């Protein structure tokens, strides 16, 4: 069975929680992370055995995820959502008051 390829935008505290959740799903494979801070992205990628990127566009085009988890504050999530739609990648992000949409 082919695993679902998962990528993450935002390598902070919330991103770490998303990674732990993905690790619990046998059908999912964590493949890439993206953060504007390249050192934070690299450190996070090493820790979670994934590729590191500093732009969402590059990550989507090179890593080719099936799903993109967005763990950035709400003002930064909208441009990322638009990128997902252009690249035909499913995405999930937190609403400003919590939860997933």
C-alpha positions as CSV (number, residue, x, y, z in Angstrom):
1,X,0.0,0.0,0.0
2,X,1.3,3.4,-1.0
3,X,1.8,5.8,2.0
4,X,0.3,9.3,2.0
5,X,3.2,11.8,1.7
6,X,2.9,14.5,4.3
7,X,4.7,17.9,4.4
8,X,4.7,20.6,7.1
9,X,4.9,24.4,7.0
10,X,6.0,25.9,10.3
11,X,8.6,24.3,12.4
12,X,7.6,25.7,15.8
13,X,5.7,24.2,18.7
14,X,2.5,23.5,16.8
15,X,4.6,21.9,13.9
16,X,6.1,19.5,16.5
17,X,2.6,18.5,17.6
18,X,1.6,17.8,14.0
19,X,4.7,15.7,13.5
20,X,3.9,13.6,16.5
21,X,0.4,13.1,15.2
22,X,1.6,12.0,11.8
23,X,4.0,9.6,13.3
24,X,1.0,7.7,14.8
25,X,-0.5,7.1,11.4
26,X,0.9,4.0,9.8
27,X,-0.4,5.0,6.4
28,X,1.4,8.4,6.5
29,X,5.0,9.2,5.6
30,X,6.5,12.5,6.8
31,X,8.7,13.8,3.9
32,X,9.4,17.5,4.2
33,X,9.3,20.6,6.3
34,X,9.3,24.3,5.5
35,X,10.2,27.4,7.7
36,X,11.3,30.9,6.8
37,X,14.2,30.3,9.2
38,X,16.5,28.0,7.4
39,X,18.4,26.8,10.5
40,X,15.1,26.0,12.2
41,X,13.9,24.1,9.1
42,X,17.2,22.1,8.9
43,X,17.1,21.2,12.6
44,X,13.5,20.1,12.4
45,X,14.1,18.1,9.3
46,X,17.0,16.2,10.8
47,X,15.0,15.5,13.9
48,X,12.0,14.2,11.9
49,X,14.0,12.5,9.0
50,X,12.6,14.8,6.3
51,X,13.8,17.3,3.7
52,X,14.1,21.0,4.7
53,X,12.9,23.9,2.6
54,X,12.5,27.7,3.2
55,X,9.7,28.3,0.6
56,X,6.4,26.5,0.3
57,X,6.5,26.6,-3.5
58,X,9.8,24.9,-3.7
59,X,8.8,22.3,-1.1
60,X,5.6,21.4,-3.0
61,X,7.3,21.2,-6.4
62,X,10.3,19.2,-5.2
63,X,8.9,17.0,-2.5
64,X,5.5,16.5,-4.1
65,X,3.5,15.9,-0.9
66,X,0.0,14.5,-1.0
67,X,-1.0,16.5,2.0
68,X,0.4,19.8,3.4
69,X,-0.1,20.6,7.1
70,X,0.1,24.3,7.9
71,X,1.3,25.1,11.4
72,X,1.8,28.9,11.0
73,X,-0.1,31.7,12.6
74,X,-3.4,32.6,10.7
75,X,-2.0,35.7,8.8
76,X,0.6,33.5,7.2
77,X,-1.6,30.6,6.4
78,X,-3.7,32.2,3.5
79,X,-0.8,32.5,1.0
80,X,0.2,28.9,1.8
81,X,-3.4,27.7,1.1
82,X,-3.4,29.5,-2.3
83,X,-0.1,27.7,-3.2
84,X,-1.7,24.3,-2.3
85,X,-4.6,24.9,-4.6
86,X,-2.3,25.9,-7.5
87,X,-0.2,22.8,-7.0
88,X,-3.2,20.5,-6.4
89,X,-2.1,19.5,-2.9
90,X,-4.5,18.9,0.0
91,X,-3.9,21.1,3.0
92,X,-5.0,21.3,6.6
93,X,-4.4,24.3,8.9
94,X,-5.5,25.6,12.3
95,X,-8.3,28.1,12.5
96,X,-7.6,31.3,14.5
97,X,-9.6,29.9,17.4
98,X,-8.2,26.4,17.2
99,X,-9.3,23.3,15.3
100,X,-8.6,22.2,11.7
101,X,-10.2,23.5,8.5
